[in-house]
Amino acid sequence: MDEDDEIIEKLILTGALEIAGIDTETGDFLYNFTDNLAKISPEIYKDMNSYFYSEMVTLWENGFIEMDITDTNPKITLTDKILDNESIKKLDRNSQHSLKEIIRILKDK
């Protein structure tokens, strides 16, 4: 087991991470962080929040989502641009993945 797998296993066993499903394109597990992450691993929590905020701003700047970026807990809505595959292809791979995850999470709610 490599180091990343050990970290994932520890987060699952401590309740900071839960399996959310399987990516139909890659077969990889999809995970959701739980509210326990901040207590169990503050460093990962901080890193994930920074990464998530950065990705959200990128998607907002590119017109895929609408939100009030000055709000501490903004309501996020998807725009019709999420239906434009050519625009999605122009995003870098990480942003494409983030958009896909946001759509998945909002679909589940």
TIRODO-573318 format. One record per residue (C-alpha): residue number from 1; x, y, z. Coordinates in nm, 2 decimals. Layout:
<i = NUM; X = X; Y = Y; Z = Z>
...
% end
This chain:
<i = 1; X = 0.00; Y = 0.00; Z = 0.00>
<i = 2; X = 0.15; Y = 0.34; Z = -0.10>
<i = 3; X = 0.14; Y = 0.65; Z = 0.12>
<i = 4; X = -0.17; Y = 0.80; Z = -0.05>
<i = 5; X = -0.36; Y = 0.48; Z = 0.00>
<i = 6; X = -0.26; Y = 0.48; Z = 0.37>
<i = 7; X = -0.38; Y = 0.84; Z = 0.42>
<i = 8; X = -0.71; Y = 0.76; Z = 0.25>
<i = 9; X = -0.76; Y = 0.45; Z = 0.46>
<i = 10; X = -0.69; Y = 0.64; Z = 0.78>
<i = 11; X = -0.93; Y = 0.92; Z = 0.68>
<i = 12; X = -1.20; Y = 0.66; Z = 0.61>
<i = 13; X = -1.14; Y = 0.47; Z = 0.93>
<i = 14; X = -1.15; Y = 0.79; Z = 1.14>
<i = 15; X = -1.47; Y = 0.92; Z = 0.97>
<i = 16; X = -1.32; Y = 1.21; Z = 0.79>
<i = 17; X = -1.37; Y = 1.06; Z = 0.44>
<i = 18; X = -1.65; Y = 0.85; Z = 0.30>
<i = 19; X = -1.69; Y = 0.66; Z = -0.03>
<i = 20; X = -1.94; Y = 0.84; Z = -0.25>
<i = 21; X = -1.95; Y = 0.61; Z = -0.55>
<i = 22; X = -1.74; Y = 0.50; Z = -0.85>
<i = 23; X = -1.64; Y = 0.72; Z = -1.14>
<i = 24; X = -1.81; Y = 0.56; Z = -1.44>
<i = 25; X = -1.53; Y = 0.68; Z = -1.68>
<i = 26; X = -1.23; Y = 0.56; Z = -1.48>
<i = 27; X = -1.36; Y = 0.30; Z = -1.23>
<i = 28; X = -1.19; Y = 0.50; Z = -0.95>
<i = 29; X = -1.37; Y = 0.55; Z = -0.62>
<i = 30; X = -1.52; Y = 0.89; Z = -0.55>
<i = 31; X = -1.50; Y = 1.03; Z = -0.20>
<i = 32; X = -1.66; Y = 1.30; Z = 0.00>
<i = 33; X = -1.50; Y = 1.47; Z = 0.30>
<i = 34; X = -1.71; Y = 1.47; Z = 0.62>
<i = 35; X = -1.74; Y = 1.75; Z = 0.88>
<i = 36; X = -1.50; Y = 1.55; Z = 1.09>
<i = 37; X = -1.21; Y = 1.64; Z = 0.86>
<i = 38; X = -1.14; Y = 1.97; Z = 1.03>
<i = 39; X = -1.09; Y = 1.80; Z = 1.36>
<i = 40; X = -0.91; Y = 1.49; Z = 1.24>
<i = 41; X = -0.67; Y = 1.65; Z = 0.99>
<i = 42; X = -0.67; Y = 2.03; Z = 1.01>
<i = 43; X = -0.38; Y = 2.05; Z = 0.75>
<i = 44; X = -0.57; Y = 1.85; Z = 0.49>
<i = 45; X = -0.89; Y = 2.05; Z = 0.57>
<i = 46; X = -0.71; Y = 2.38; Z = 0.51>
<i = 47; X = -0.55; Y = 2.25; Z = 0.19>
<i = 48; X = -0.88; Y = 2.12; Z = 0.05>
<i = 49; X = -1.06; Y = 2.44; Z = 0.13>
<i = 50; X = -0.79; Y = 2.65; Z = -0.05>
<i = 51; X = -0.80; Y = 2.42; Z = -0.35>
<i = 52; X = -1.18; Y = 2.41; Z = -0.36>
<i = 53; X = -1.20; Y = 2.79; Z = -0.33>
<i = 54; X = -0.94; Y = 2.83; Z = -0.61>
<i = 55; X = -1.13; Y = 2.59; Z = -0.84>
<i = 56; X = -1.47; Y = 2.76; Z = -0.76>
<i = 57; X = -1.32; Y = 3.10; Z = -0.86>
<i = 58; X = -1.19; Y = 2.96; Z = -1.18>
<i = 59; X = -1.53; Y = 2.81; Z = -1.27>
<i = 60; X = -1.70; Y = 3.14; Z = -1.18>
<i = 61; X = -1.45; Y = 3.34; Z = -1.39>
<i = 62; X = -1.52; Y = 3.11; Z = -1.68>
<i = 63; X = -1.89; Y = 3.14; Z = -1.65>
<i = 64; X = -1.98; Y = 2.78; Z = -1.54>
<i = 65; X = -2.12; Y = 2.88; Z = -1.20>
<i = 66; X = -2.27; Y = 3.18; Z = -1.04>
<i = 67; X = -2.20; Y = 3.28; Z = -0.69>
<i = 68; X = -2.13; Y = 3.58; Z = -0.47>
<i = 69; X = -1.75; Y = 3.55; Z = -0.42>
<i = 70; X = -1.76; Y = 3.80; Z = -0.13>
<i = 71; X = -2.00; Y = 3.58; Z = 0.07>
<i = 72; X = -1.84; Y = 3.35; Z = 0.33>
<i = 73; X = -2.08; Y = 3.07; Z = 0.24>
<i = 74; X = -2.20; Y = 3.15; Z = -0.11>
<i = 75; X = -2.49; Y = 2.98; Z = -0.28>
<i = 76; X = -2.36; Y = 2.81; Z = -0.60>
<i = 77; X = -2.57; Y = 2.77; Z = -0.91>
<i = 78; X = -2.48; Y = 2.62; Z = -1.24>
<i = 79; X = -2.51; Y = 2.81; Z = -1.56>
<i = 80; X = -2.62; Y = 2.68; Z = -1.90>
<i = 81; X = -2.25; Y = 2.68; Z = -2.00>
<i = 82; X = -2.22; Y = 2.34; Z = -1.83>
<i = 83; X = -2.40; Y = 2.20; Z = -2.13>
<i = 84; X = -2.14; Y = 2.34; Z = -2.37>
<i = 85; X = -1.88; Y = 2.05; Z = -2.42>
<i = 86; X = -1.65; Y = 2.27; Z = -2.63>
<i = 87; X = -1.63; Y = 2.53; Z = -2.34>
<i = 88; X = -1.57; Y = 2.25; Z = -2.09>
<i = 89; X = -1.28; Y = 2.11; Z = -2.30>
<i = 90; X = -1.11; Y = 2.45; Z = -2.28>
<i = 91; X = -1.08; Y = 2.41; Z = -1.90>
<i = 92; X = -0.77; Y = 2.24; Z = -1.77>
<i = 93; X = -0.81; Y = 1.89; Z = -1.64>
<i = 94; X = -0.84; Y = 1.98; Z = -1.28>
<i = 95; X = -1.11; Y = 2.23; Z = -1.35>
<i = 96; X = -1.30; Y = 1.98; Z = -1.56>
<i = 97; X = -1.28; Y = 1.73; Z = -1.28>
<i = 98; X = -1.39; Y = 2.00; Z = -1.03>
<i = 99; X = -1.69; Y = 2.09; Z = -1.24>
<i = 100; X = -1.79; Y = 1.73; Z = -1.28>
<i = 101; X = -1.77; Y = 1.68; Z = -0.90>
<i = 102; X = -1.98; Y = 1.99; Z = -0.84>
<i = 103; X = -2.24; Y = 1.87; Z = -1.08>
<i = 104; X = -2.24; Y = 1.53; Z = -0.91>
<i = 105; X = -2.27; Y = 1.67; Z = -0.56>
<i = 106; X = -2.55; Y = 1.91; Z = -0.66>
<i = 107; X = -2.73; Y = 1.63; Z = -0.84>
<i = 108; X = -2.73; Y = 1.42; Z = -0.52>
<i = 109; X = -2.89; Y = 1.70; Z = -0.31>
% end
